[in-house]
Amino acid sequence: MSLGTSSDLDNTLLATVTAAVRTAGATLRDRYTPHARGVGLDEIVNEIHANDAAVLEVLKAPLLAARPGSRWAEDELAGGALPDGEWWVVDPAEGNINHVHGMADWAVTATLVRDNRPALTVVHLPLTGDTYTARTGLGAELNGTPLRVSAKTDLGAALIGTGQARPGEDVHTLRKIGDSVTAMLVNGLVVRVSVPATLQLIQVAAGRMDAFWQFSDVRSGLVAGALLVTEAGGTVTDIGGRPWSLAARDFVAAAPGIHAAAVKVLSPLA
């Protein structure tokens, strides 16, 4: 999927988005403390909202200006398909709960979605300075170096991950998560359960992890990783093995050599 009439436009847009996301990342880094902020739920929620607001203040306008006519997906916890056209799907503090608890697993993500397909993404980790990028048909990179998914072919040798997509999931979904973790503990090597999704999906794209699944359609946590994994040679579907789209209710991203085995374990639980 091309974002313009030439690769020069693609490169210019990628550079613009990368610069904007890095600037936003510096804002979020300046708000970081190595200790937890807030004890009660209200305090924690206020810290999360303050992080989002500070980042969006410096990120939203440059991204909209980079693609005249593009629109903004306002609710970062929303799922499902978007109307046709170009949309920015952004998580200003992916892993916000980690940030406010003084942990290191958080990032700023911005993904341009065109006609419900992620077309360009930038994921920046301010504490390390690492930047993951991908464009449809043009590959995925970490700091300019191409990424490639794992060559694993045995699910029993796989490092696999999942996690909760949002607070307040319904009990049925939480039980599916628990049952699926048990199933993967039986069939895989090691299972990581953590948040956020993007921080696990960049590991799949880089070949450090072998698969990730989630019973969720929260698009802001999935679109960046879906494009990175796909462009790094991975397979992205729903848990039933059908091609993934924003309309899908669940998600699997895996190295091709173990994808079918992962779907076989997970699909009865969907």
Buried (B, 14 or more C-beta within 10 A) or exposed (E): EBBEEEEEEBEBBBEBBBEBBBBBBBBBBEBBEEEEBBEEEEEBEBBBEBBBEBBBEBBBEBBBEBBEEBBEBEEBBBBEBBEEEBBBBBBBBBBBBBBBBEBBBBBBBBBBBBEBBBBBBBBBBBBEEBBBBBBBEBBBBBEEEEBBBBEBEEBEEBBBBBBBBBEEBEEEBEEBBEBBBEBBEEBBBEBBBBBBBBBBBBBBBBBEBBBBBBBBBBBBBBBBBBBBBBBBBBBBBBBEBEEBBBEBBBBBBBBBBBBEBBBEBBBEBB
